[in-house]
Amino acid sequence: MSTIRLNQKQKDVLLKQLNGKYSPFFASEEDQIALNEVINMAEALMFELDAVEESGNDLIAWFWNKYQEQANQ
């Protein structure tokens, strides 16, 4: 598995999304860019691991769990 590297802005916006506090209508352009970067990384990892079914219907939550697993190793 590729190493997941997130900068602080990406972590912050990812957690906002997971906690239901992210709104694309009110997010800054910087936050929108950061979330798009996270989504792109998550999709790339999902395809790398052939984990389309494993990721289920919440790609962001799945990606965050993979990030946490990596951090705990």
N, C-alpha and C positions, 0 to 999 in steps of 0.2 A: 504494500500500500504506500502510496506517495505520502510524504510528510505534509500535514496540513499546517500552513503558516498563516496566521491571522494577525493583522495589526490591531491596535486598540480600537480604532474607529469601526473596523469590521466586527470585532467582538461586541462592541456597544450596540450597534444597529442589529446584529443578529439576536442579541438578548432582548432588545426592544420588540423585535418581531415575535419571538417566542412568548413574550409576556403580554402580547396583544396591545402594545403601546406604540407600535409603528404604524403610521398612516402615510401612504404615498402622497396624499393630498396636502399634508402639512409638513412633510419632511423636507429638509434642506436638500439642495442639489448634491451636496457632499454626502449626505446620508443615503440618498438614492443611488449614487455611484457606488458607495460601499456595499449596499445590499445587493446590487447587481453583480459586484465582484464575488460576493459570498455565494450567490446563486450559481454563478458560472463555475466556481470551484466545486460546489456540491454536485452539480451535474457531471462535471468531469470525473470526480471520484466515483460517483454512482456507476458511470459507464466503465471506468477502469476496473472496478470490483465486480462488474456484472451484477449489480445489486438493485436493479429496477424494482423487483418485487419486495426485496428487503426494506427499501427506503419507504415503501408504503405511500400514503397520501400526504405525508408531511416531510418533504425533502429537507427543510431547514432543521427540524428536530432531529432527523436521522444524522445529518451532517454534524450538528452540535454534539450528539452522542459519540460519533466517531472521533471528534476533536477531543472530547473528554477522555475517551479510552486511550488515545495517544498520549495525552498529558499524564495519565496515571501509570504509564509504563516506564 
